[in-house]
Amino acid sequence: MNQSGSGLGFNATWSMAVGGMIGGGIFSTLGVVVGIAGPWAWLSFTAGGLIALLAGYSYVKLAGHYEKGGGAFTFLREINARGFAGSLSWVLIVGYVLTNAVYAFTFGQYLGHVVELGEWFPRATGVAIMAVLIGLNLRGTSEASGVEIFLVWFKLVVLVGLAGWGLHEWDPSMLSRGVPDGSFGTALFGAASVFMAYEGFQLLTYDYDEIDNPQKNLPRAVLSAIVTVTLVYVMVALGTALLVGADQIVQEKEVALAIAGKQAFGTTGLVVVTIAAAFSTGSAINATLFATARLASEVARHGELPVAFEHHNDEGSPDRAVIMLGASAAALAALGSLTTLVEAASLAFLFTFCVVCGLAFRERAGQRWLTGAGALAGLTACIALVVRMLQTDRWALVFLGFLALIAVFGRPWLLRRVRTDTGNDQI
């Protein structure tokens, strides 16, 4: 455990947690949640933030309990649930791939909206940014904490400024213009559908050993970051709808914030929001690919993925994991739709967070009424999202169910037939 003061301090840790969530979340999900919850979109983000806060509490308490990071895979192995840890790691990796596909899709849509070169350009740009960041990760590079702090504050200023302008133009009728009235129930469906907007904080638990005084700084940074991000999301959901109307957000859901930026500040607003979206999504892709490849490498080191995922190049990067995970995200960005990708990723993370909260409850890591509430809230949101996908996107749910069956039943069969022994101790 890093107690020397040479690791990531509170400011850098907080910025990385905020950046992991805002780094594409609101740019990708605002139009989706308004389309589901209408004028109650702000409540969807509030409910999602509360679930994330309970999950974040469970994550940091488990990290402190075991005095190590590594997330759900490591925590489950600590209680000898190795098979479940392996299956869940596959689900989690799929969630990260879907998330990167969302970010790449959004990156392409925002740039495509500005240059207007045809419908092919956003998809091609999404694939291109994945290719560029695969290359960067193969060189073993990752974001410096100082750069991340700057980017986080730049995004916060842009988003809060845009939201503040909309709130200043207060006209409640704009919140429901051209969309169904919505209800508390639709707000719950909205929260579940866009939960991937909150997943980024848990990437920080993989960096536990890099954080200065993690027992103190990790809980403070993660929990305060979730509160901050929730407030920003609520402000943006209200302010953007007040600027352009809920109907415009739904119609232009891929680039809703760019439309709002142009409405507020003309071409300058359009350009600034587009730059913020490009930086946010690009940064989020890089951080997520970096962390996911290393998670896959760690899972492979313990024999729960084929040994190819554990391979490292001369730069110290898990190169085959980077290429396979990045290429999969690029393919999904080229072929998928925004709503389907967002909802599929959200379901993967909701299930994972529900498991982590349940484990924290079982291990008495933290206050059990909080960890138990997190497990129940996560389970409720999972059920709500499954019900919604059964009604609106059944084939996506079937595909996710197929992947889950592979993770649970196909994984042991596959691992018996491929080389998984890396020469390390499979403890």
ChimeraX attribute file (.defattr): number of C-alpha atoms within 10 A of each C-alpha:
attribute: neighborCount
match mode: 1-to-1
recipient: residues
	/A:1	14
	/A:2	15
	/A:3	13
	/A:4	9
	/A:5	10
	/A:6	11
	/A:7	18
	/A:8	22
	/A:9	18
	/A:10	20
	/A:11	14
	/A:12	19
	/A:13	28
	/A:14	26
	/A:15	23
	/A:16	29
	/A:17	30
	/A:18	27
	/A:19	28
	/A:20	29
	/A:21	25
	/A:22	30
	/A:23	30
	/A:24	30
	/A:25	29
	/A:26	28
	/A:27	30
	/A:28	33
	/A:29	27
	/A:30	27
	/A:31	29
	/A:32	26
	/A:33	31
	/A:34	28
	/A:35	23
	/A:36	24
	/A:37	26
	/A:38	29
	/A:39	29
	/A:40	25
	/A:41	32
	/A:42	27
	/A:43	21
	/A:44	31
	/A:45	32
	/A:46	21
	/A:47	21
	/A:48	26
	/A:49	25
	/A:50	18
	/A:51	26
	/A:52	28
	/A:53	23
	/A:54	23
	/A:55	33
	/A:56	28
	/A:57	24
	/A:58	32
	/A:59	31
	/A:60	31
	/A:61	23
	/A:62	26
	/A:63	26
	/A:64	19
	/A:65	16
	/A:66	12
	/A:67	14
	/A:68	20
	/A:69	25
	/A:70	19
	/A:71	23
	/A:72	26
	/A:73	24
	/A:74	22
	/A:75	23
	/A:76	19
	/A:77	15
	/A:78	12
	/A:79	11
	/A:80	12
	/A:81	13
	/A:82	18
	/A:83	16
	/A:84	15
	/A:85	21
	/A:86	26
	/A:87	22
	/A:88	22
	/A:89	23
	/A:90	24
	/A:91	23
	/A:92	23
	/A:93	18
	/A:94	23
	/A:95	25
	/A:96	27
	/A:97	26
	/A:98	28
	/A:99	34
	/A:100	32
	/A:101	32
	/A:102	33
	/A:103	34
	/A:104	32
	/A:105	32
	/A:106	30
	/A:107	33
	/A:108	28
	/A:109	26
	/A:110	28
	/A:111	22
	/A:112	22
	/A:113	19
	/A:114	14
	/A:115	10
	/A:116	12
	/A:117	11
	/A:118	9
	/A:119	11
	/A:120	12
	/A:121	17
	/A:122	25
	/A:123	23
	/A:124	18
	/A:125	23
	/A:126	29
	/A:127	24
	/A:128	15
	/A:129	22
	/A:130	29
	/A:131	16
	/A:132	12
	/A:133	22
	/A:134	22
	/A:135	16
	/A:136	16
	/A:137	24
	/A:138	21
	/A:139	16
	/A:140	16
	/A:141	15
	/A:142	15
	/A:143	12
	/A:144	9
	/A:145	16
	/A:146	12
	/A:147	11
	/A:148	20
	/A:149	18
	/A:150	11
	/A:151	20
	/A:152	23
	/A:153	14
	/A:154	14
	/A:155	21
	/A:156	18
	/A:157	13
	/A:158	18
	/A:159	25
	/A:160	17
	/A:161	16
	/A:162	24
	/A:163	28
	/A:164	17
	/A:165	19
	/A:166	25
	/A:167	19
	/A:168	11
	/A:169	13
	/A:170	16
	/A:171	14
	/A:172	14
	/A:173	13
	/A:174	21
	/A:175	27
	/A:176	20
	/A:177	18
	/A:178	14
	/A:179	20
	/A:180	15
	/A:181	13
	/A:182	17
	/A:183	15
	/A:184	13
	/A:185	13
	/A:186	23
	/A:187	26
	/A:188	24
	/A:189	24
	/A:190	32
	/A:191	30
	/A:192	30
	/A:193	32
	/A:194	31
	/A:195	30
	/A:196	32
	/A:197	31
	/A:198	28
	/A:199	26
	/A:200	24
	/A:201	27
	/A:202	23
	/A:203	22
	/A:204	24
	/A:205	24
	/A:206	19
	/A:207	19
	/A:208	26
	/A:209	18
	/A:210	19
	/A:211	25
	/A:212	21
	/A:213	20
	/A:214	29
	/A:215	20
	/A:216	13
	/A:217	19
	/A:218	28
	/A:219	21
	/A:220	16
	/A:221	24
	/A:222	27
	/A:223	20
	/A:224	16
	/A:225	24
	/A:226	26
	/A:227	17
	/A:228	14
	/A:229	24
	/A:230	25
	/A:231	17
	/A:232	19
	/A:233	26
	/A:234	19
	/A:235	22
	/A:236	26
	/A:237	29
	/A:238	26
	/A:239	29
	/A:240	31
	/A:241	35
	/A:242	25
	/A:243	27
	/A:244	22
	/A:245	23
	/A:246	30
	/A:247	21
	/A:248	20
	/A:249	27
	/A:250	22
	/A:251	12
	/A:252	15
	/A:253	26
	/A:254	26
	/A:255	28
	/A:256	25
	/A:257	31
	/A:258	28
	/A:259	24
	/A:260	27
	/A:261	28
	/A:262	18
	/A:263	17
	/A:264	20
	/A:265	14
	/A:266	12
	/A:267	14
	/A:268	12
	/A:269	20
	/A:270	22
	/A:271	18
	/A:272	17
	/A:273	25
	/A:274	25
	/A:275	18
	/A:276	25
	/A:277	31
	/A:278	24
	/A:279	19
	/A:280	26
	/A:281	29
	/A:282	24
	/A:283	23
	/A:284	24
	/A:285	30
	/A:286	23
	/A:287	22
	/A:288	21
	/A:289	27
	/A:290	26
	/A:291	19
	/A:292	24
	/A:293	26
	/A:294	22
	/A:295	24
	/A:296	26
	/A:297	27
	/A:298	19
	/A:299	22
	/A:300	23
	/A:301	24
	/A:302	22
	/A:303	22
	/A:304	25
	/A:305	26
	/A:306	24
	/A:307	21
	/A:308	19
	/A:309	25
	/A:310	25
	/A:311	17
	/A:312	18
	/A:313	12
	/A:314	10
	/A:315	12
	/A:316	13
	/A:317	22
	/A:318	26
	/A:319	26
	/A:320	20
	/A:321	25
	/A:322	27
	/A:323	20
	/A:324	15
	/A:325	23
	/A:326	28
	/A:327	18
	/A:328	17
	/A:329	28
	/A:330	28
	/A:331	15
	/A:332	22
	/A:333	31
	/A:334	19
	/A:335	12
	/A:336	17
	/A:337	14
	/A:338	20
	/A:339	20
	/A:340	20
	/A:341	24
	/A:342	26
	/A:343	27
	/A:344	26
	/A:345	28
	/A:346	28
	/A:347	28
	/A:348	25
	/A:349	25
	/A:350	29
	/A:351	19
	/A:352	22
	/A:353	28
	/A:354	27
	/A:355	21
	/A:356	26
	/A:357	31
	/A:358	22
	/A:359	22
	/A:360	29
	/A:361	22
	/A:362	12
	/A:363	14
	/A:364	15
	/A:365	21
	/A:366	18
	/A:367	13
	/A:368	17
	/A:369	10
	/A:370	18
	/A:371	28
	/A:372	21
	/A:373	18
	/A:374	29
	/A:375	27
	/A:376	16
	/A:377	23
	/A:378	29
	/A:379	17
	/A:380	15
	/A:381	27
	/A:382	22
	/A:383	17
	/A:384	21
	/A:385	26
	/A:386	20
	/A:387	15
	/A:388	20
	/A:389	21
	/A:390	14
	/A:391	9
	/A:392	12
	/A:393	16
	/A:394	14
	/A:395	12
	/A:396	16
	/A:397	21
	/A:398	13
	/A:399	12
	/A:400	18
	/A:401	12
	/A:402	11
	/A:403	16
	/A:404	19
	/A:405	13
	/A:406	17
	/A:407	20
	/A:408	17
	/A:409	12
	/A:410	13
	/A:411	19
	/A:412	16
	/A:413	11
	/A:414	15
	/A:415	16
	/A:416	10
	/A:417	9
	/A:418	12
	/A:419	13
	/A:420	20
	/A:421	17
	/A:422	16
	/A:423	10
	/A:424	9
	/A:425	9
	/A:426	12
	/A:427	9
